[in-house]
Amino acid sequence: MELFEAIRRRRTTNGAFLPDPVSEEHQRLLMELAGRAPSQLNSQPWRFVLVEERPTIDRIAEISGSSMTRTMAAGTFFERYKPYFRFSQAEMDERRDGMLFDKLPRPLRPFTKQVFTKRGQLMMNALRVPQTLGEENRKLVAGSPLLLGVMLDRHEYRKEELSGFYSVFSMGAAMENVWLVTTELGLGIQFVSFPMETPGAWEEIEGLLRVPPELELMAVYRIGYLPPERRRPAIDWTSSERKRPSQYVFRGTCDTPQQGWDDVPDAGRATDGTVS
């Protein structure tokens, strides 16, 4: 089935997009199929804003880049997310999760494994590594022909109640639909997350998008067509590995990991690689 392969080919795009605008037909498809996601009591709590205006995209890119610089310079990013960084293919092969931190510009490579130490942080700041990372991030966001803001209706998204969980769960289902559709259409997608890490930055983006009080901005994504030949960007953290079934599936109770599935060919795929 094509659906199986769309799920297997789904990726986060860390590199640049083509400059071509995302066609209105494809934008409509993204939104139609997002709206077909399941939701509690058919509440459909999601709202979306599509942004193509160049001044807005450029300003959000500046906010994202400067947020990354500030977060990296303060050391808070690496401190917060260090459980998810892998520094060798062997470590990634064993854990099969997190991000492989194996590609940096040459001047930065000696500091790869020192990012979690105070000395390493001081050296990186002295070499303006946070500024380099922030500028790369700004360029990626600025080079996006389309941004997608994802919001939730505050009437449904009440954090202290079950409806808050249901709303976030439904939004996740809607965004998975979007992600799979981008895969099918030759588009790439990436979460613009660093403004959420920096006080005040997210509020500025909410202002740019004129998010009304009854909605809460939950996420911003950059979207664009993928170039035919994709090279890994100068600064790239990869995450293509997936855990084996025995690492996340249990049988009967959580005391018993699933056995016998780790070396079985992917479900629905014949041994010659075709989909059955």
C-alpha positions as CSV (number, residue, x, y, z in Angstrom):
1,M,0.0,0.0,0.0
2,E,1.2,3.5,-0.7
3,L,0.3,4.6,2.8
4,F,2.8,2.1,4.3
5,E,5.6,3.6,2.2
6,A,4.5,7.2,2.9
7,I,4.9,6.4,6.6
8,R,8.3,4.8,6.1
9,R,9.6,7.6,4.0
10,R,8.4,10.4,6.3
11,R,11.3,12.6,7.4
12,T,12.0,15.9,9.0
13,T,13.8,18.2,6.5
14,N,16.9,19.7,8.0
15,G,18.1,21.2,4.8
16,A,17.1,24.0,2.4
17,F,14.0,24.0,0.2
18,L,13.5,25.1,-3.4
19,P,12.4,28.8,-3.7
20,D,9.3,27.8,-5.6
21,P,6.0,28.8,-3.9
22,V,3.9,25.9,-2.6
23,S,1.0,25.7,-5.0
24,E,-2.5,26.6,-3.7
25,E,-3.7,23.1,-4.7
26,H,-1.1,21.5,-2.4
27,Q,-1.8,23.9,0.4
28,R,-5.5,23.0,0.1
29,L,-4.7,19.3,0.2
30,L,-2.5,19.8,3.3
31,M,-5.4,21.6,5.1
32,E,-8.2,19.3,3.9
33,L,-6.4,16.1,5.0
34,A,-5.3,17.7,8.3
35,G,-9.0,18.4,9.0
36,R,-9.8,14.7,8.5
37,A,-7.9,13.7,11.6
38,P,-9.8,12.1,14.5
39,S,-10.8,14.3,17.4
40,Q,-12.7,13.7,20.7
41,L,-16.4,14.1,20.0
42,N,-15.5,15.5,16.6
43,S,-14.4,18.7,18.3
44,Q,-11.9,19.5,15.6
45,P,-9.9,21.9,17.9
46,W,-7.2,22.7,15.4
47,R,-6.8,26.0,13.5
48,F,-4.1,26.8,11.0
49,V,-2.6,29.9,9.5
50,L,-0.7,29.7,6.2
51,V,2.0,32.4,5.8
52,E,3.6,33.3,2.5
53,E,4.2,37.0,3.1
54,R,7.9,37.6,2.8
55,P,8.3,40.2,5.6
56,T,6.6,38.0,8.1
57,I,8.7,34.9,7.1
58,D,11.9,37.0,7.3
59,R,11.0,38.4,10.8
60,I,10.1,34.9,12.1
61,A,13.4,33.7,10.7
62,E,15.3,36.4,12.6
63,I,13.4,35.5,15.8
64,S,14.3,31.8,15.3
65,G,17.9,32.5,14.5
66,S,18.5,34.8,17.4
67,S,16.6,32.4,19.7
68,M,18.9,29.6,18.7
69,T,22.0,31.8,19.3
70,R,20.8,32.8,22.8
71,T,19.8,29.3,23.8
72,M,23.1,27.8,22.6
73,A,25.2,30.6,24.1
74,A,23.5,30.1,27.5
75,G,24.1,26.3,27.3
76,T,20.5,25.7,28.1
77,F,19.7,23.8,24.9
78,F,22.5,21.1,25.4
79,E,21.7,20.9,29.1
80,R,18.0,20.3,28.5
81,Y,18.4,17.9,25.6
82,K,21.7,16.1,26.3
83,P,19.9,12.7,26.8
84,Y,19.0,12.7,23.1
85,F,22.4,13.3,21.5
86,R,24.5,10.5,20.1
87,F,28.1,11.0,19.2
88,S,28.9,7.9,17.1
89,Q,27.2,5.5,14.8
90,A,27.9,2.7,17.2
91,E,26.0,4.5,20.0
92,M,23.1,5.2,17.6
93,D,23.0,1.6,16.5
94,E,22.7,0.5,20.1
95,R,20.2,3.0,21.3
96,R,18.3,3.6,18.0
97,D,16.9,6.9,19.2
98,G,17.9,10.5,19.6
99,M,20.0,12.6,17.2
100,L,23.3,11.6,15.6
101,F,25.6,14.6,16.2
102,D,28.1,13.6,13.6
103,K,28.3,16.5,11.1
104,L,29.6,20.0,11.9
105,P,31.7,22.5,10.0
106,R,35.4,21.6,10.3
107,P,36.3,24.3,12.8
108,L,33.6,23.1,15.2
109,R,34.3,19.4,15.1
110,P,36.9,19.3,17.9
111,F,34.2,20.5,20.3
112,T,31.5,18.0,19.4
113,K,31.9,15.9,22.5
114,Q,32.6,18.8,24.8
115,V,29.3,20.6,24.3
116,F,28.0,19.3,27.7
117,T,31.0,20.6,29.7
118,K,31.5,24.1,31.1
119,R,34.9,24.4,29.4
120,G,33.4,23.3,26.1
121,Q,30.7,25.8,26.4
122,L,33.2,28.6,27.0
123,M,35.3,27.5,24.0
124,M,32.2,27.4,21.7
125,N,31.1,30.8,22.8
126,A,34.6,32.2,22.2
127,L,34.6,30.8,18.7
128,R,31.1,32.2,18.2
129,V,29.6,28.8,17.6
130,P,26.1,29.9,18.8
131,Q,26.2,32.7,16.3
132,T,27.1,30.3,13.5
133,L,24.3,27.9,14.4
134,G,21.8,30.8,14.8
135,E,22.7,32.2,11.3
136,E,22.3,28.7,9.7
137,N,18.9,28.4,11.4
138,R,17.8,31.9,10.2
139,K,18.8,31.1,6.6
140,L,16.8,27.8,6.7
141,V,13.6,29.5,8.0
142,A,14.0,32.6,5.7
143,G,14.4,30.2,2.7
144,S,11.0,28.7,3.3
145,P,8.3,29.6,0.9
146,L,5.6,28.7,3.4
147,L,5.2,28.7,7.1
148,L,2.3,26.9,8.9
149,G,1.1,28.1,12.3
150,V,-0.8,25.5,14.3
151,M,-3.3,26.7,16.9
152,L,-5.8,25.2,19.3
153,D,-9.2,26.5,20.3
154,R,-8.9,27.5,24.0
155,H,-12.5,26.5,24.6
156,E,-11.3,22.9,23.9
157,Y,-7.7,23.3,25.0
158,R,-8.1,23.6,28.8
159,K,-4.9,22.3,30.2
160,E,-6.3,21.4,33.6
161,E,-9.0,19.2,32.1
162,L,-9.1,16.1,30.0
163,S,-10.2,18.2,27.0
164,G,-6.7,19.6,27.1
165,F,-5.2,16.2,26.5
166,Y,-7.8,15.3,23.9
167,S,-7.0,18.5,22.0
168,V,-3.2,18.0,21.9
169,F,-3.8,14.3,20.9
170,S,-6.1,15.4,18.1
171,M,-3.6,18.1,17.0
172,G,-0.9,15.5,16.8
173,A,-3.1,13.3,14.6
174,A,-3.8,16.3,12.3
175,M,-0.1,17.1,12.0
176,E,0.8,13.5,11.2
177,N,-1.6,13.7,8.3
178,V,0.1,16.9,7.2
179,W,3.5,15.3,7.5
180,L,2.5,12.3,5.4
181,V,0.9,14.5,2.7
182,T,4.2,16.5,2.4
183,T,5.9,13.2,1.8
184,E,3.5,12.2,-0.9
185,L,3.7,15.7,-2.6
186,G,7.5,16.0,-2.6
187,L,7.4,18.7,0.1
188,G,9.6,18.9,3.2
189,I,8.6,20.0,6.7
190,Q,10.4,21.0,9.8
191,F,9.3,22.3,13.2
192,V,10.5,25.9,14.0
193,S,11.1,25.2,17.7
194,F,13.8,27.6,19.0
195,P,11.4,30.6,19.6
196,M,9.7,28.4,22.1
197,E,13.0,28.0,24.0
198,T,13.5,31.8,24.5
199,P,11.3,34.0,26.8
200,G,9.4,36.6,24.8
201,A,10.1,35.2,21.3
202,W,7.0,33.1,21.0
203,E,4.8,36.0,22.1
204,E,6.3,38.1,19.3
205,I,5.5,35.5,16.7
206,E,1.9,35.3,18.1
207,G,1.7,39.1,17.6
208,L,3.0,38.8,14.0
209,L,0.4,36.2,13.2
210,R,-2.3,38.2,15.0
211,V,-3.4,35.1,17.0
212,P,-6.7,36.1,18.7
213,P,-7.2,35.5,22.5
214,E,-9.5,32.5,21.9
215,L,-6.7,30.6,20.2
216,E,-3.3,29.4,21.4
217,L,-0.4,29.1,19.0
218,M,1.1,25.6,19.6
219,A,3.7,25.2,16.8
220,V,5.1,26.8,13.6
221,Y,6.5,24.7,10.7
222,R,8.4,25.6,7.6
223,I,7.3,23.9,4.4
224,G,8.7,23.8,0.9
225,Y,9.5,21.6,-2.1
226,L,12.6,19.5,-1.8
227,P,15.4,19.8,-4.3
228,P,16.1,16.8,-6.6
229,E,19.5,16.3,-5.0
230,R,19.6,16.8,-1.3
231,R,22.9,17.3,0.5
232,R,23.2,17.2,4.2
233,P,23.5,20.8,5.5
234,A,26.6,22.2,7.1
235,I,25.1,21.7,10.5
236,D,22.9,18.6,10.6
237,W,21.6,16.3,13.3
238,T,20.1,13.1,11.9
239,S,17.5,10.9,13.4
240,S,16.7,8.2,10.8
241,E,17.1,5.2,13.2
242,R,14.1,3.6,14.9
243,K,13.9,1.3,17.9
244,R,13.5,-2.4,17.3
245,P,10.1,-3.8,18.2
246,S,11.6,-5.5,21.3
247,Q,12.6,-2.1,22.6
248,Y,9.1,-0.6,22.6
249,V,6.5,-3.4,22.2
250,F,5.4,-5.6,25.1
251,R,3.3,-8.8,25.1
252,G,0.6,-9.4,27.6
253,T,2.1,-7.2,30.3
254,C,4.9,-4.6,30.4
255,D,7.1,-7.3,31.9
256,T,7.5,-9.1,28.6
257,P,9.2,-7.5,25.6
258,Q,8.0,-8.7,22.2
259,Q,10.3,-11.3,20.8
260,G,10.7,-12.5,17.2
261,W,9.9,-9.3,15.3
262,D,13.2,-7.6,15.2
263,D,14.5,-9.4,12.1
264,V,11.3,-9.8,10.3
265,P,10.8,-7.8,7.1
266,D,8.7,-4.8,7.3
267,A,5.0,-5.5,7.5
268,G,3.3,-5.3,4.1
269,R,6.6,-5.3,2.2
270,A,7.8,-8.3,0.2
271,T,11.3,-9.6,0.6
272,D,12.4,-8.0,-2.7
273,G,11.5,-4.6,-1.3
274,T,8.2,-4.1,-3.1
275,V,5.0,-3.5,-1.2
276,S,2.7,-6.5,-1.2
